[in-house]
Amino acid sequence: MYQNKITLTPQDILEKEFKIDTRGYRLKEVDQFLDVIIGDYEQFLNIINDLEKEKADLLGEIMNLKQELRNSKLNVEVAKNTSVNTEVNNVDVLRRLSQLEKMVYDLSNKNN
């Protein structure tokens, strides 16, 4: 992602050559400073790559958690619907049982 925004690579910095002027800088000092810049630059690139990998892992984990949440919501809905149906079925069973009891007790009362 950030790779397109970075212009120089550590190799570009290492291979850069400047024209030497009679009143130029000391080459050894420039080279030492550029070596420090190259080291930092490599560290920045490593950090960016590590963070990109971490971000991809976290995005994958987020997707998994969202899917689990969707599944849980579906399970809750199914459970709600099932409990409503169970209550209706229980009420029906109780009505039928009550009717059977009436019929049985009526028959037993008639026989006595």
C-alpha positions in Angstrom: 0.0 0.0 0.0 2.7 2.5 1.0 5.2 1.0 -1.4 3.8 3.2 -4.3 4.3 6.4 -2.2 8.0 5.7 -1.4 10.3 7.1 -4.1 13.7 5.9 -3.0 14.9 2.5 -2.0 17.9 1.9 0.3 19.8 0.7 -2.8 19.0 4.0 -4.6 20.5 5.9 -1.7 23.5 3.7 -1.6 24.2 4.0 -5.3 23.6 7.8 -5.5 26.7 9.6 -6.7 27.2 13.3 -6.4 29.4 15.5 -8.6 32.5 16.6 -6.8 33.2 20.3 -6.7 36.4 21.9 -5.5 34.7 23.2 -2.5 32.5 20.1 -1.9 31.7 18.3 1.3 34.0 15.7 2.8 33.1 12.5 1.0 33.7 10.3 4.0 31.2 12.3 6.2 28.6 12.3 3.4 29.0 8.5 3.0 28.7 7.9 6.7 25.6 10.0 7.0 24.0 8.3 4.0 24.8 4.9 5.6 22.8 6.0 8.6 20.0 7.1 6.4 20.0 3.8 4.5 19.8 1.9 7.8 16.9 4.0 9.0 15.2 3.6 5.6 15.5 -0.1 5.7 14.0 -0.1 9.2 11.1 2.0 8.1 10.4 -0.4 5.2 10.6 -3.4 7.6 8.2 -1.7 10.0 5.8 -0.8 7.2 5.8 -4.4 5.9 5.3 -5.8 9.5 2.4 -3.4 10.1 0.8 -4.3 6.7 1.0 -8.0 7.6 -0.5 -7.3 11.1 -3.2 -5.3 9.5 -4.1 -8.1 7.1 -4.2 -10.6 10.0 -6.4 -8.3 12.0 -8.8 -7.7 9.1 -9.0 -11.5 8.6 -9.8 -11.9 12.3 -12.4 -9.1 12.1 -14.1 -10.9 9.2 -14.2 -14.2 11.2 -15.6 -12.4 14.2 -18.3 -10.7 12.0 -19.2 -14.1 10.6 -19.4 -15.6 14.1 -21.7 -12.7 15.1 -24.0 -13.3 12.1 -24.2 -17.0 12.9 -24.9 -16.2 16.6 -27.7 -13.8 15.6 -29.2 -16.4 13.3 -29.0 -19.0 16.1 -30.7 -16.6 18.5 -33.5 -16.0 16.0 -33.9 -19.8 15.4 -34.0 -20.3 19.2 -36.6 -17.6 19.6 -38.8 -19.1 16.9 -38.3 -22.6 18.3 -39.3 -21.5 21.8 -42.4 -19.8 20.5 -43.3 -23.0 18.6 -42.6 -25.0 21.7 -44.8 -22.8 23.8 -47.6 -23.2 21.3 -47.1 -27.0 21.2 -47.1 -27.1 25.0 -50.4 -25.2 25.2 -51.9 -27.5 22.6 -50.7 -30.6 24.5 -52.2 -29.2 27.8 -55.5 -28.5 26.1 -55.7 -32.0 24.6 -54.8 -33.5 28.0 -57.4 -31.4 29.7 -60.0 -32.6 27.2 -59.0 -36.2 27.6 -59.2 -35.8 31.4 -62.7 -34.4 31.1 -63.7 -37.3 28.9 -62.1 -39.9 31.2 -63.7 -38.4 34.3 -67.0 -38.1 32.6 -66.9 -41.7 31.6 -65.9 -42.8 35.1 -68.6 -40.8 36.7 -71.2 -42.3 34.3 -70.1 -45.8 35.1 -70.3 -45.3 38.9 
